[in-house]
Amino acid sequence: MKNKHPVWTKLDWRGPRPLTLRELIMKSNFDRMMEIITDFDPKMSNQGGSFLKAYHYIRDMKLKPHSEDYFLAKYDHQYNVPYIGVLEGIRWSEYLGYQVKRDKDLHCNDTVLAAHCLWHLTFYGYTPEEQRANFDRQNEELERERRNDEIYLADDIYTDEEIKESARLGYSRVRDEVLERLFTPEEIIEIKKIHKKRLDEENARFDAADEEERKQKEQEAAMRLEMRKKAEQEKREEWYRKQRRKRKN
């Protein structure tokens, strides 16, 4: 009789390798994951149906093969939860086939990690098609606001003194005419330098984090290659030993 069980029920979760993202989510109890998600983000308490839809979508989705690709789940010290920000996109057919590895300071059970992976991956329970539709709507709205000069900047919601303080620290984005009203030309030049420096430092932090993760992947790939070479060498040596024993006999 033909096996009618869905493909995901046949997945082997007991192997020595790390679980893929889909395996991690599918082996976890959905109701328990929703409890964890709503405890972390109470706004999600009414989104159970959306998450369940995404859960079934994950279960049935066809994936691109990924034998050794992975992403690293880290520990968010600010909120005391797992952080998997790299999932916040729409490349599900790739992400779901990646292995999930833990950073050395991340200590939580698989269900907690799966819940936060689901939360990050789905953007509040959205499937990839729904995410694309939302992104398109947001982009259209931003473009409309930009055309009509409706985007709120610092000078729309803060007092002059608040704008001055924030601008001097390099935080606020304000219109040039407001800068010209509040600051001298020399001050404006200095403010823009500070703002650029802050942006450059922030980008450098992101680049450094990406570079660290890339190096870690390279190191692990090199270790796997070395282990394969060692295993092959041992097999060759064992084959030669057997051949020598045969000749002696």
Disulfide bonds with the S-S distance in Angstrom:
none
